[in-house]
Amino acid sequence: MPYLDDDEPVFKRSPLGTNRYEYNPRNPIGLALIVITVVFAGVMLLLMHNHAGPFAYPSDPTPTPTSTEADDISRYLVPAPDPGTGSGTPSPSPSG
């Protein structure tokens, strides 16, 4: 069992040779941070598994549609030309 020492730093360099730091379990604050992190992660995993808290399903199980079927169909229809504007295919003029 490692001894607790207030003179130890809260963070220490990682022994893997990187420039990262990790919690120091020999410091009481570092040990508390380790315990808090593990408990927090465990509670979050349980909440996700049980779909509770912020991971709960919405209270209304039937989603409201964002558009109707008529809106979806009308998106693909081409509007007919207005007969009063003279647009459309030109008719051949009688020549003679």
N, C-alpha and C positions, 0 to 999 in steps of 0.2 A: 504494500500500500504506500503510495507516494505521500510524503509529508507535505503539509500546507505551510507555506512561508509567505508572509506579507511582503518580503523584500524581493520576491520573484516578480518578473514583469507579467502583465496580464496577457500579452501576446508575445510569441516567440517565433523566430524564423523557422520556416519549414525545413525539415532535414532532407528534403528531396533535392536541394540545391537550387530551388527557384527563389525568386524574390518575394514570395508570398509569406504571409504570417498566419499563424494558427493560434487557437486558444491554448493557454498554458494551464494544465490541470493542477499544477503545484501552487498556483495562486488561488485564493478563495474566490475572487471575482471571476477568474477564468473558469474555475470548476462550476460556478453558478451559471455562467453563460453556456457552458456545455450542457448542463442539465436543462436549462430553459429552452435551448434550441431543440433538444431531443423531444421534450414534452410538447412543444409547439408543433413540431413536424408530425408527431403522433396524433395529436388532436385534429390537425388539418386532414390527415389521411382518413381518420374515422368520420369526420364530417363529410368528406367527399364520398366515402363508401356508403354512408347512410342517406345521402342527398339531404342533408340538414344544413341549417344556417345559411351562409351565402351560396351554398351549392344546392339549395332546395329547388324543386320544380316550381314553375309559376303556379299561382293559385288558380288561374283559369286554364283548364286543360285544353279548351278548344281555341285554337289561334284564329284571329280575325284575318280574313283575306285582305290582301293589299289592293287587289283589283278584281273586278268581276270577269266572268267569262266573256261577256259582250265587249268589254274593254280589250281583252286579249285578241278577239277575232277582228275588231275594227282596226287594229293596228296593221293588219295585213291587207285590208281592202283599199283599193285605189278609188278616190272619189270621182264620180262621173262629172264630165264637163258641164258647165252651166249653158243651156241652149241660148240664153239671152246675150251672152258675151261674144258669141261668134267663134268661140274656141272649138277645137276638135279638128277633124279632118276636113280639108277644103273640098267642096264639091266641084266637079269639072264645070267650067262655064261653057254655055253653048256658043259655038263659033259658027259663023256662016256667012 
